[in-house]
Amino acid sequence: MKVKREYTIKLNNACRNGQFEQPISGRFRYMLSNNLKTTEEERKLTLEAFPADPKFLEYDSKRRKINDEYKITDPTDIEKMETDIKDAYLNKHEVLKTEYADALSVQDEINKELNTFLQEEIEIDLKTVKPDDVPVILNKNHWEIWDALSEIVKDN
């Protein structure tokens, strides 16, 4: 099957994280297992080829600590903050961005190259399944899971 590399990662995530209503047919389980194995290798090779910049990882760790300090779990949490607390939070992030500007720039270039790479089409042996074999998806993000699976659900 010819697909974009990006799709292999999306399918890998769906196969790893999909939660399905029981019972699951043997055909569906086989498709999940086989495609997980096939896409895992592609995902692993892609991550190895485009490692994050070490200074960016340092930045990201400090950014997460700031978010933890202010109990930010979702971007909407920032909007709910009192003005002075929000200003202090945003200021810490700006100082951090300034301190790690070079690392952010390097990571931006890595991400651009990665995104171009992910748009390339590759030939990969993915197993398909018939619509009747697909169980109900239980994940909250079921549309994302279905979007990934939809390419391999075939009538024939």
C-alpha positions in Angstrom: 0.0 0.0 0.0 1.3 3.5 -0.9 0.9 6.0 2.0 2.6 9.1 3.4 5.1 8.4 6.2 2.9 10.6 8.4 0.1 8.1 8.1 2.3 5.3 9.4 2.8 7.2 12.6 -0.9 8.1 12.9 -1.8 4.4 12.3 0.9 3.3 14.8 -0.7 5.6 17.5 -4.2 4.3 16.7 -3.0 0.6 16.9 -1.2 1.3 20.2 -3.8 3.5 21.9 -7.1 2.3 20.4 -9.6 1.0 23.0 -12.3 -1.2 21.4 -15.5 -2.7 22.6 -15.2 -6.4 23.3 -15.4 -8.9 21.7 -12.8 -8.1 19.0 -12.7 -10.4 16.0 -9.6 -12.4 15.3 -9.3 -10.6 11.9 -9.3 -7.2 13.5 -6.8 -8.3 16.2 -4.5 -9.7 13.5 -4.7 -6.5 11.5 -3.9 -4.4 14.7 -1.0 -6.6 15.6 0.5 -6.8 12.2 0.1 -3.1 11.4 1.5 -2.2 14.8 4.6 -4.3 14.1 5.0 -2.8 10.6 4.4 0.8 11.6 6.5 0.6 14.8 9.6 0.0 12.8 8.9 3.0 10.6 8.1 5.2 13.6 11.3 4.1 15.4 13.5 4.8 12.3 11.9 8.2 11.8 12.5 9.2 15.5 16.1 8.0 15.3 16.7 10.0 12.0 15.3 13.2 13.5 16.3 13.4 17.1 15.4 16.5 19.1 18.1 19.0 19.8 19.5 18.3 23.3 19.2 22.0 24.2 15.6 22.0 23.0 14.9 19.0 25.4 16.4 21.0 28.2 14.2 24.0 27.3 11.1 21.7 27.1 11.8 20.2 30.5 12.0 23.7 32.0 8.9 24.8 30.1 7.0 21.8 31.6 8.2 22.7 35.1 6.8 26.1 34.7 3.5 24.6 33.6 3.5 22.3 36.6 4.3 25.2 38.9 1.2 27.0 37.7 -0.8 23.8 37.4 -1.3 24.2 33.6 -2.7 21.0 32.1 -4.6 22.6 29.2 -4.1 25.9 27.2 -7.5 27.1 28.5 -6.1 27.1 32.1 -4.0 30.1 31.1 -7.1 32.1 30.2 -8.6 31.3 33.6 -5.7 32.8 35.6 -5.9 36.1 37.4 -4.1 38.9 35.5 -1.0 39.2 37.8 -0.5 35.4 37.9 -1.0 35.1 34.2 1.5 37.9 33.6 4.1 36.2 35.8 3.5 32.9 34.0 3.8 34.4 30.6 6.9 36.4 31.6 8.7 33.2 32.8 7.9 31.6 29.4 9.3 34.6 27.5 12.5 34.6 29.6 12.9 30.9 28.9 12.3 31.4 25.1 14.9 34.2 25.0 17.4 32.0 26.9 16.9 29.1 24.5 16.3 31.1 21.3 19.1 29.2 19.5 17.8 25.8 20.5 14.3 26.8 19.4 15.7 27.8 16.1 17.6 24.6 15.6 14.6 22.5 16.6 12.4 24.5 14.2 14.7 23.5 11.4 14.7 19.9 12.5 10.9 20.0 12.6 10.7 21.5 9.1 12.9 18.8 7.7 10.9 16.1 9.6 7.6 17.5 8.3 8.9 17.4 4.7 10.1 13.8 5.2 6.7 12.8 6.7 4.9 14.0 3.5 6.9 11.6 1.3 5.0 8.6 0.0 6.3 5.1 0.8 5.3 1.6 -0.1 4.4 -0.4 3.1 2.8 -3.7 3.7 -0.3 -2.8 5.7 -3.1 -5.3 6.4 -6.7 -4.3 5.8 -9.9 -5.3 7.4 -13.5 -5.3 6.4 -16.0 -2.8 7.9 -17.9 -5.6 9.6 -14.8 -6.6 11.6 -14.3 -3.2 13.1 -15.5 -3.0 16.7 -16.8 0.2 18.4 -14.0 2.5 19.3 -14.2 3.5 23.0 -11.6 6.3 23.1 -12.6 9.8 23.8 -10.7 10.8 20.7 -12.5 8.1 18.7 -12.6 10.3 15.5 -8.8 10.4 15.5 -8.6 6.6 15.9 -11.2 6.1 13.1 -9.4 8.6 10.8 -6.3 6.5 11.1 -8.1 3.2 10.7 -10.2 4.4 7.8 -7.4 3.9 5.3 -7.2 0.2 6.0 -10.9 -0.6 6.3 -11.8 -1.9 2.9 -14.8 -3.7 1.4 -12.8 -6.1 -0.6 
